[in-house]
Amino acid sequence: MDRHRLTILHTSDWHIGRTLYGRSRFAEFEAFLDWLAATIEREGVDVLLVAGDVFDTSAPGNRAQQLYYRFLCRVADSVCRHVVVIAGNHDSPSFLTAPRELLRALNIHVVGTVGDRLEEEVLVLATEEGVPEAIVCAVPYLRDRMIRSVEAGESVADKERKLVEGIREHYRVVVDRAETIRADLGLPIPIIGMGHLFTAGGQTIDGDGVRELYVGSLAHVPAGIFPEVLDYLALGHLHIPQLVGGCQARRYSGSPLPMGFGEARQNKSVCLVRFTPAESLQPPLISTIAIPGFQRLERVTGGWQTIAGTIEELAAAGTQAWLEVVYDGEELIGGLRERLDEMVAGTDLEILRIKNSRLFTRVLEQNTSEERLDDLDVHQVFTRCLEINEVPGEQWESLRHAYREAVISLLEDDSERDEREM
């Protein structure tokens, strides 16, 4: 028997097809998937877990699909025995599951949505000899309408309570089913949980594209909703690699690529989980594998002298990088874009975004309408509307709550419409 009975690799939030300020990133996605396939071979991975947000949109383009399916075919022909993919909030459940039967023949299991048959979310994975080696509770992104009923006149607190209870109950039922299967098999095999959600205390970075999943504080569900019996929990949605509730065996793998300049200096990784041979099930050995950077991002911040000096240093070193320049000096500088473009001309540096914070601050102080939309997210835009219309402060909380609910409903409606049009 091998020294490691079972080796699992946990990744998530690929967001294939995502752009950065209009710049295509397909070369990065392709490089990552090549690296991942090579890592699977090198580490002898038996099971690959992809915890949601495979694509960045519910209707991915041909290039994004090509990268995804080529990777799956490559892994199916490798040492990896099983691939388990769940849908995230960015994914189209119907699109992911459309080729499910064909992929299943390659031992690639895709769970896009909650179905009528519980066994679709409880997967018994076996060795090449047919011996069960793990049970995976593959729970996809749980949409609000799937896990709670809506009643007229219910309060925000009622909605929060029903949503948390719905998620907790779904995991309880699925994991109970897995426990029953393990008991019937009489084998010391691990039960692995998967999910795509936002747990309380989770870390995010401004501009990383992590959407609110539910209304208000419902975006953050308690870490205690997951049954203790799970031997490992592989989560997706948050882009920063992190533990859940301080538990080593409950993790977000994080996104493999920086989703924005706020993640430029963040260390990206995948999780490697090894279960060792024993008469009884032992806690897994868990480690992370650093993902190399495929496209350097740099955020350059400061006054003019600082920015100019930094860009000169990067250019002199022959650095190939995409830049975000944030000017926050005291002096008002006209023609900032032109001056910066002159500095990077003939170098391997490319400026994707310039933010003139000094001008931005002055505009706000003058209360003009010149504030740029790309400096704000949808929630900040609504706040500006409240300010401009002098809405009394005591009304803000209820109005913000109603607005968040409307935004989330629109996002889900857009996803469903995209699916119908595919």
MOSUL-V947907 format. One record per backbone hydrogen bond with DSSP energy under -1.0 kcal/mol. CO is the residue of the C=O (numbers start at 1). NH is the residue of the N-H. Records with the same first field share a line. If there is no record, write none. Layout:
# MOSUL-V947907
CO=NH ; NH
This chain:
# MOSUL-V947907
6=275
7=46 ; 47
8=273
9=49
10=271
11=51
15=18
16=56
20=23
23=20
25=29
26=30
27=31
28=32
29=33
30=34
31=35
32=36
33=37
34=38
35=39
36=40
37=41
38=42
39=43
40=45
46=81 ; 82
47=9
48=84
49=11
50=52 ; 86
52=13
53=15
54=16
61=65
62=66
63=67
64=68
65=69
66=70
67=71
68=72
69=73
70=74
71=75
72=76
75=78
82=48
83=109
84=50
85=111
87=141
92=96
93=97
97=100
99=103
100=104
101=105
103=106 ; 108
104=107
107=83
109=85
111=87
117=120
118=121
121=138
123=136
125=133 ; 134
127=130
131=127
134=125
135=192
136=123 ; 138
137=139 ; 194
143=146
144=147 ; 148
151=154
155=159
156=160
157=161
158=162
159=163
160=164
161=165
162=166
163=167
164=168
165=169
166=170
167=171
168=172
169=173
170=174
171=175
172=176
173=177
174=178
175=179
176=180
177=181
178=182
179=183
180=184
181=185
182=186
187=189
190=135
191=231 ; 232
192=137
193=234
195=236
198=221
199=202
205=208
215=218
216=219
217=220
221=200
222=225
223=226
227=230
232=193
233=251
234=195
235=253
236=197
239=255
242=252
244=247
247=250
249=233
250=244
251=235
252=242
260=263
261=264
263=266
268=291
270=289
271=10
272=287
273=8
274=285
275=5 ; 6
285=274
287=272
289=270
296=322
298=324
300=326
302=328
303=307
304=308
305=309
306=310
307=311
308=312
309=313
310=314
311=315
312=316
313=317
314=319
315=318
321=350
322=298
323=352 ; 353
324=300
325=355
326=302
327=357 ; 358
335=339
336=340
337=341
338=342
339=343
340=344
344=347
348=321
350=323
353=325
355=327 ; 357
356=360
357=361
358=362
359=363
360=364
361=365
362=366
363=368
372=375
373=376
377=381
378=382
379=383
380=384
381=385
382=386
383=387
384=388
385=389
386=391
387=390
392=395
393=396
395=399
396=400
397=401
398=402
399=403
400=404
401=405
402=406
403=407
404=408
405=409
406=410
407=411
408=412
409=413
410=414
411=415
412=416
413=417
414=418
415=419
416=420
417=421
